[in-house]
Every structure is written in C-alpha cells, then in structure tokens.
Amino acid sequence: MPGIVAIMSPLAGELAAATQFPVITVLMTIVNGYTLVVFPYQAGPIVFALMLGGARFRDAVRLMLPLLVISAVVLIPLTYLWWRFLGYLG
C-alpha cells in the first residue's frame, strides 16, 4: 500500500493512453485504492497501530470490511460523479 504511488505514478502515461483518460484522471484513481483496504496487513500503518494499541487483527477486519463496502458502494460512485462534474472524465 505505501508503495502504490511509486509503482503506479510512472505508469500513468501508459494507463492514460490505454484508457483514453487524461493523465490527471489516472493519477487521481490512485487515491481510490487507499480506501479499498481489505485486510490490516495491506497497510503498514494499520499493522503498527494494531500492535501499538494491542488490538486483534480480527477486530480490525470486522471494522475494515464494512468500510470497504461503504467505500465501494458510496464513495467511489460519488467520486466518479464529482470528477464528471469537474470535467476530468470528458
């Protein structure tokens, strides 16, 4: 998760050409990936916070799964509509 920007940003030009989206739109989609964390071990800061706080991974997954669903069902469509309103999607 922390390395996604370093991995995806250099590929933005090729992804923009393949999807016919502007480069800025492709770069902004990287942010959506941060909201779609399923398991705690996918993000180092979450693992660190769990260890520091003494919380169990099971409790974190119980919290993260509803957040994943809310993000996928509500936030991603709202982001799409917002980008459409701003003109990033053509």
Summary of the structure (lengths in Angstrom):
residues: 90
radius of gyration: 15.7
end to end distance: 29.0
largest distance: 47.5
contacts: 218
relative contact order: 0.14
helix: 79%
strand: 0%
